[in-house]
Amino acid sequence: MAKGEPKIVREVMHRGVVTVDLDTSIRDVVKTMVDNSVHTVVVVDEGAQACGVITKVDVLKHYGKDVDKLTAEDIMTPRIISISAEALVSEAVGMMQVKKVHQLIIVKDEAAQRRRPIGIISVSDVVEDMVK
């Protein structure tokens, strides 16, 4: 692709998503984030469908609490802000700005309302891509 041509999300996103189950303890959520060097994990249900997200900021809100008694379901943001892998990166940037989020989840079969996470695009991904 020539410089200056519009890119699509699929070209910039991270493939694969770090996930945790609804009943994962916050201690294990944090360990998963640290072990995988990520700022966000997607919470999935028994069918591997995305049902929420947890960021490091969400975890920080529970500093000093018993992290073994809290689960992912207790602290997750129960809405998934997603975008198609075929959308323009400029659309993703606009959505992140409007929704005031730092990442969007890419889900499989979005039109069919399936919520299986297949990737993530973050502010960092877009900024790094700007200098490529």
Backbone bond lengths (Angstrom), bond angles and torsions (degrees), N, CA, C in turn:
res aa  C-N    CA-C-N  psi(-1)  N-CA   C-N-CA  omega(-1)  CA-C   N-CA-C  phi
1 M - - - 1.446 - - 1.523 108.99 -
2 A 1.308 116.52 133.88 1.459 121.41 -179.59 1.525 110.60 -73.90
3 K 1.327 115.07 149.00 1.464 120.42 179.42 1.525 109.22 -59.01
4 G 1.315 115.91 136.43 1.448 120.25 178.66 1.519 113.99 95.91
5 E 1.340 117.97 -18.34 1.461 120.04 177.33 1.517 109.24 -73.53
6 P 1.332 116.73 144.92 1.472 118.99 179.61 1.524 111.81 -60.81
7 K 1.308 116.00 137.72 1.464 120.88 177.29 1.516 108.71 -102.00
8 I 1.321 114.08 156.39 1.457 118.69 174.76 1.527 109.11 -105.76
9 V 1.315 114.92 157.92 1.462 122.01 -175.48 1.519 111.52 -53.26
10 R 1.314 117.53 -41.54 1.469 121.89 -178.51 1.531 112.09 -53.53
11 E 1.334 117.66 -30.61 1.461 122.14 -177.67 1.526 113.30 -79.14
12 V 1.314 117.65 -16.99 1.461 121.48 -174.20 1.530 112.42 -115.22
13 M 1.317 117.24 -27.00 1.469 121.59 -173.15 1.524 112.44 -67.35
14 H 1.330 114.34 159.32 1.467 121.20 169.56 1.517 107.16 -84.51
15 R 1.316 116.32 128.02 1.463 119.40 176.15 1.521 107.88 -81.87
16 G 1.299 114.91 142.50 1.451 119.28 -176.51 1.511 109.78 82.70
17 V 1.298 115.58 152.60 1.458 122.17 -177.31 1.520 107.51 -138.89
18 V 1.316 116.54 141.23 1.458 120.62 174.36 1.528 106.37 -82.49
19 T 1.334 115.46 124.37 1.463 120.08 -176.68 1.521 111.39 -122.40
20 V 1.325 114.20 158.72 1.461 122.27 171.90 1.522 107.10 -135.69
21 D 1.324 116.04 157.86 1.460 121.44 177.48 1.527 110.53 -83.42
22 L 1.312 116.23 161.80 1.461 122.28 179.59 1.521 112.90 -55.36
23 D 1.337 116.77 -36.99 1.465 120.47 -174.86 1.534 113.98 -93.93
24 T 1.324 117.35 10.16 1.467 121.15 177.98 1.529 109.81 -66.83
25 S 1.334 116.80 132.68 1.475 119.72 178.73 1.524 109.54 -67.92
26 I 1.312 116.04 153.56 1.466 119.89 178.93 1.523 110.53 -61.65
27 R 1.312 117.12 -35.19 1.471 119.60 175.85 1.536 109.48 -55.66
28 D 1.333 117.32 -45.73 1.467 121.11 -179.27 1.526 112.05 -72.44
29 V 1.339 117.39 -30.99 1.467 120.25 174.77 1.526 109.20 -61.49
30 V 1.339 115.87 -48.25 1.462 120.69 -179.52 1.530 110.52 -62.66
31 K 1.320 116.83 -43.30 1.471 120.11 178.22 1.526 110.06 -60.30
32 T 1.312 117.62 -41.64 1.470 121.58 178.14 1.525 110.91 -62.13
33 M 1.325 117.03 -42.63 1.470 120.65 178.79 1.529 110.72 -62.63
34 V 1.315 116.03 -46.15 1.467 120.82 -178.13 1.528 110.44 -66.61
35 D 1.319 117.01 -47.24 1.467 120.98 -178.40 1.520 112.87 -61.64
36 N 1.355 116.83 -29.81 1.461 121.07 -177.43 1.524 113.30 -104.21
37 S 1.339 116.51 3.82 1.475 122.05 -179.76 1.525 112.11 50.50
38 V 1.342 116.28 50.61 1.461 121.13 178.50 1.527 109.92 -123.69
39 H 1.320 115.49 156.75 1.461 121.80 178.67 1.521 111.71 -99.61
40 T 1.336 116.15 -12.34 1.461 121.47 -175.59 1.514 109.71 -140.12
41 V 1.340 116.04 139.62 1.461 121.27 169.68 1.518 107.75 -123.37
42 V 1.315 115.41 150.47 1.457 121.17 176.84 1.522 107.45 -99.21
43 V 1.311 115.94 132.75 1.464 121.81 177.95 1.529 107.31 -91.16
44 V 1.341 115.45 128.59 1.464 120.16 -178.09 1.534 110.38 -120.29
45 D 1.327 114.39 153.62 1.465 119.79 177.35 1.526 109.89 -90.24
46 E 1.327 116.21 -171.29 1.470 121.30 -176.74 1.531 112.36 -59.74
47 G 1.323 117.36 -27.44 1.460 121.74 -179.73 1.516 113.34 -92.50
48 A 1.326 117.52 13.08 1.468 124.22 -179.09 1.526 112.55 63.31
49 Q 1.336 116.31 25.97 1.463 121.61 176.50 1.522 108.77 -92.97
50 A 1.322 117.01 135.77 1.460 121.53 179.71 1.518 110.18 -64.94
51 C 1.324 116.43 131.76 1.462 120.24 178.82 1.523 112.03 -131.16
52 G 1.315 118.15 -1.93 1.454 121.32 177.64 1.517 111.13 179.55
53 V 1.330 115.50 173.28 1.465 121.40 176.57 1.523 108.84 -133.81
54 I 1.302 115.00 152.61 1.467 121.91 173.83 1.519 107.12 -130.71
55 T 1.326 115.62 127.61 1.456 120.86 175.88 1.529 108.40 -107.96
56 K 1.316 116.26 168.83 1.460 119.24 176.65 1.527 110.98 -62.28
57 V 1.324 117.42 -30.85 1.469 120.62 176.90 1.531 109.81 -64.95
58 D 1.339 117.40 -40.07 1.470 120.64 176.76 1.527 110.45 -60.11
59 V 1.323 116.35 -42.56 1.465 121.11 179.98 1.528 110.04 -65.12
60 L 1.315 116.45 -42.90 1.462 121.83 -177.91 1.529 112.10 -58.08
61 K 1.320 117.08 -31.40 1.467 121.63 179.30 1.532 111.74 -63.04
62 H 1.311 116.67 -16.91 1.462 121.08 -177.37 1.529 112.67 -109.52
63 Y 1.332 115.47 16.22 1.460 120.78 177.15 1.522 109.59 -56.91
64 G 1.310 116.81 133.63 1.455 121.93 177.82 1.523 113.92 90.79
65 K 1.335 116.64 -7.73 1.459 120.00 178.03 1.525 109.12 -92.77
66 D 1.301 116.71 166.31 1.463 122.05 178.74 1.529 108.77 -74.18
67 V 1.333 116.51 98.57 1.462 121.25 -175.04 1.524 113.18 -71.37
68 D 1.323 117.08 -9.29 1.461 119.38 176.54 1.527 111.56 -85.45
69 K 1.327 116.86 -16.89 1.466 120.10 179.83 1.521 112.30 -94.77
70 L 1.328 117.14 -16.20 1.464 121.27 178.71 1.519 109.83 -94.94
71 T 1.317 115.70 144.14 1.473 120.14 177.78 1.522 109.58 -113.96
72 A 1.320 114.40 169.85 1.455 120.45 176.76 1.526 110.60 -55.64
73 E 1.314 116.52 -41.86 1.463 120.27 -179.70 1.529 111.52 -61.17
74 D 1.330 117.39 -33.35 1.466 121.53 -178.97 1.523 112.95 -65.67
75 I 1.327 118.01 -34.18 1.471 119.00 -172.67 1.523 114.47 -116.12
76 M 1.326 118.05 -3.73 1.461 119.50 -177.08 1.521 111.68 -67.98
77 T 1.314 115.22 154.29 1.458 121.34 167.86 1.523 104.72 -84.69
78 P 1.333 117.22 116.73 1.463 119.10 -170.26 1.523 115.10 -83.41
79 R 1.307 117.05 26.49 1.461 118.87 174.58 1.517 108.37 -128.69
80 I 1.275 113.79 140.05 1.459 120.25 179.01 1.522 107.15 -105.27
81 I 1.300 116.49 123.40 1.456 120.17 173.74 1.524 105.56 -99.98
82 S 1.317 114.65 111.59 1.465 119.32 -172.73 1.515 111.12 -122.89
83 I 1.315 113.81 166.55 1.456 122.18 177.74 1.520 107.67 -148.57
84 S 1.298 116.41 154.52 1.456 121.91 179.01 1.521 110.87 -72.46
85 A 1.304 116.14 145.80 1.469 121.05 175.60 1.525 110.90 -64.75
86 E 1.323 117.15 -18.47 1.466 121.75 -178.60 1.529 112.92 -94.28
87 A 1.324 118.14 -2.34 1.465 121.79 178.21 1.521 110.10 -70.99
88 L 1.312 116.61 157.94 1.457 120.87 175.38 1.525 109.60 -71.95
89 V 1.325 116.26 145.75 1.461 120.65 176.93 1.533 109.55 -59.51
90 S 1.321 117.17 -35.11 1.470 119.88 178.09 1.534 111.12 -60.72
91 E 1.336 117.59 -34.90 1.463 120.90 175.85 1.533 110.10 -65.81
92 A 1.329 115.95 -41.36 1.466 120.41 178.95 1.520 110.48 -62.61
93 V 1.325 116.69 -43.25 1.469 121.22 179.02 1.526 109.81 -61.11
94 G 1.312 116.29 -46.01 1.463 120.23 178.96 1.514 111.85 -60.92
95 M 1.336 116.48 -41.93 1.464 120.34 -179.76 1.526 110.57 -65.64
96 M 1.346 117.61 -41.57 1.465 119.99 178.71 1.527 110.50 -61.74
97 Q 1.334 116.28 -39.69 1.461 119.66 -179.77 1.527 111.47 -67.90
98 V 1.318 117.35 -45.45 1.464 121.22 -178.66 1.526 111.25 -66.43
99 K 1.323 116.53 -43.68 1.468 120.99 -177.01 1.532 112.31 -83.15
100 K 1.339 116.65 -8.41 1.469 122.41 -179.86 1.537 111.64 57.52
101 V 1.335 114.82 51.07 1.462 121.55 176.83 1.524 109.03 -126.74
102 H 1.316 116.24 161.47 1.462 121.36 -178.37 1.516 113.19 -102.27
103 Q 1.324 117.01 -4.42 1.455 119.72 179.14 1.518 110.04 -154.90
104 L 1.323 114.62 155.96 1.460 121.95 175.26 1.517 107.47 -125.04
105 I 1.304 115.80 144.15 1.456 121.42 179.01 1.526 108.26 -93.37
106 I 1.318 115.77 134.90 1.459 121.20 175.12 1.524 105.72 -97.35
107 V 1.340 116.13 122.21 1.463 119.54 -178.38 1.518 110.28 -115.03
108 K 1.318 114.82 151.35 1.461 121.49 179.49 1.514 109.70 -77.68
109 D 1.323 115.97 140.67 1.462 121.96 175.84 1.518 112.44 53.38
110 E 1.322 115.86 47.57 1.462 121.05 -178.06 1.527 111.60 -53.51
111 A 1.344 117.67 -42.05 1.464 121.19 -177.89 1.529 111.42 -63.67
112 A 1.308 117.02 -30.58 1.465 121.35 179.99 1.527 111.47 -87.07
113 Q 1.336 116.55 8.65 1.458 122.67 179.58 1.521 113.63 65.70
114 R 1.311 117.58 17.09 1.460 119.57 173.24 1.515 106.32 -77.69
115 R 1.278 116.94 147.09 1.459 120.41 -174.30 1.518 111.63 -125.79
116 R 1.323 116.13 36.87 1.461 119.66 178.47 1.531 108.61 -80.62
117 P 1.341 118.06 116.47 1.467 120.00 -177.18 1.524 111.52 -71.59
118 I 1.344 115.44 132.16 1.466 120.27 179.71 1.524 112.70 -121.80
119 G 1.322 117.09 -10.07 1.458 119.97 -179.39 1.512 110.93 -173.66
120 I 1.312 114.51 177.71 1.465 121.06 179.17 1.524 107.29 -148.51
121 I 1.318 115.53 143.13 1.466 120.74 173.37 1.518 106.47 -124.39
122 S 1.320 115.59 130.95 1.458 120.54 -176.33 1.523 110.85 -121.28
123 V 1.310 114.98 167.33 1.461 120.95 174.47 1.520 109.53 -54.79
124 S 1.321 117.01 -43.33 1.474 120.67 -179.76 1.527 111.63 -60.72
125 D 1.343 117.23 -40.76 1.461 120.33 178.26 1.523 111.25 -59.45
126 V 1.327 116.10 -44.44 1.459 120.70 -177.80 1.523 110.69 -68.00
127 V 1.320 116.50 -44.32 1.472 120.08 -178.83 1.534 109.80 -63.21
128 E 1.335 117.48 -44.35 1.463 120.44 178.37 1.533 110.98 -62.15
129 D 1.320 117.32 -37.47 1.460 121.10 -179.65 1.531 111.71 -67.49
130 M 1.318 117.36 -26.20 1.466 121.08 -178.50 1.528 112.14 -62.68
131 V 1.312 117.99 -25.56 1.467 120.27 -176.92 1.527 112.76 -104.19
132 K 1.305 117.42 6.25 1.474 120.53 178.48 1.506 110.63 -79.93
